[in-house]
Amino acid sequence: MNSPTSSPPAVVPAPAHPTLTPNQVPQRRGAVAVLSHTRRDADWVLPRLFRVFAFWGNVELDLTNVLLGAGTSVVEIRCIMASVEIIVPPDLRVESEVDAVLGSAEVRREVASTNASDAPLVRITGSAVLGSIEIKVVDPNAPSLLEKLRRKFAGA
């Protein structure tokens, strides 16, 4: 039993992102948005190669609860007069090899990504022409803007 004067519990490191065995990970899948919106979130399986094509539309990929295999998974993007947004949790490594022509391609890190060599790697490649590709590394447990405002005004 712990007494009230006992030392605090040791800090437990954040768990690594869950991975699947290689035979559970499909080789290829994709998403298409033409004059439309496509969203992948919750518990979904990221294949080794995930292709995104967006034309006059928008695609959102939320990798917060994604299931993926160990090693490298590739997200290949073709974005024409459209937008693609990818949300990445900090327990995944992310590399961006995205180019923009008359558009934008950016990685925004609200928190640092893991640098553990055994963490799964998501390599994002492709191009945006007259469009935007935004990759955001966010802490899924961080308070939302509304929660931050609520705390600020409650404490005032």
N, C-alpha and C positions, 0 to 999 in steps of 0.2 A: 504494500500500500504506500502511496505517496503521502507524505505529511505536508502541511502547508508551508513548511520551511525548506522542503527539498528543492534541489536545483531545477530550473526549467527544462523541459524536454529538448533534446537535440533537434536542431533544424534538419528537416528531411528535405533532400533536394527534390525539385519538381520531377515528376515521372517523365520518362522518355515518351515520345509520341508512339502510340501503339502501331505495330506493323503486322502485316499478314505474311503467310508463307508464300513462296513464289508461285505455287500452283493455284493459289486463290486470287492472284492478280491478273486481270486480263491484259493482253498485249496492247490493244488499241480500242479507243472509244473516242467520242467527240461531241461537240455541241455546235449548232448552227443557229444564227439569228439573222434573218433577212426581214427587214421592216418589222422587227419584233423584239421581244425580251426573253432571254433564257437565263435561268438561275439554277445552280447546283449548290446545295447546302445540306446540313444535317449529316447523317452517317451515309456517306457514299464512297465507292471504291474508285481511287484514282489509278488508271491503268499505267503501264510503263510509258505509253505515248498517248497523250490526250490532245486532240486537235480542235482548235476553236476557229470558226469562220464567222465574222460579224460584218454585215453590210447594211448600213442605214438602220442599225439596231443596237442592242446592248446585251452583253453577257456578263454575269456575275458568278464568280467561282469562290466559294467560301471553303477554305481548306482547314478550318478550325477543328472539325470533327471527322475529317476525311480518313479513310482507311487506305493504306498504301503499303507497298512492299519495301523491304530494306534496300538500301542502295539509292540509285538515281531514277527519278521519274521525270519525264519531259512534257511540258505544256507548250505546244506549238501554236502560235496565234497569227491569223491573217485578219486585220482589222481595217476596213475601208469605210470612211465616213461614218464611223460607229465608235462605241466605247466598250472597253473590256476592263473590268475591275476584279482583282484577285486579292483575297484576304488570306494572309498566312499567319499561323500562330508562331510564337517565338521558339517552340520546340522543334521546328523544322528549319533546315538550312535552305536558303534560297539564293539562286544565281540568276541574274537577268542578262540576256543577250538580245535585247529588243531594240530595234531601230525605228525612227519616226521620220516621215517625209511630210512636211507641212502639217505636222501633228505633234503629239507629245507622248513620251514614254518615260515613266519615272518609277522609282522605288522610294516609298516613304516608310521609314522605320520609326514607329512611335515607341517601340521597345527594341532592345538588342536581340538579334537572333542567336540561337545556340551556336557554339563553335565546336561542339563535340563531333569528332570525326565519325562516330558510329550513328549519328542522327541521320534520318532520311534526308536526301537532297532533292529539291524540286528545281529543275533547270527550266527557265522560261525563255523561249526563243520566239522570233517572229518579227512582224513589222506592223506599223500603223501608218496608213496613208490618209491624210485629212481626218484623222481620228485620234483617240487617246487610249493608252494602255497604262493602267495604274496598278501597282503592286504595293499593298499595305501590309506591313508586319505589325500586328496589334496583339495586345494581351487580352484574351477573351474574358478574363476575370476582372479587368479594369472597370471602374464605374463609368457609366454612360455620361454624356454631357448633362442630361436632365438630372441624374443623380448628383453630379458635382454641384449643379446650381441649387438643388434642394438642400444639400449639406451646407453650402455657403450661406444661404438665407436662413436656415434653421439655427445656425451658430451665431448669426448676427444679432 
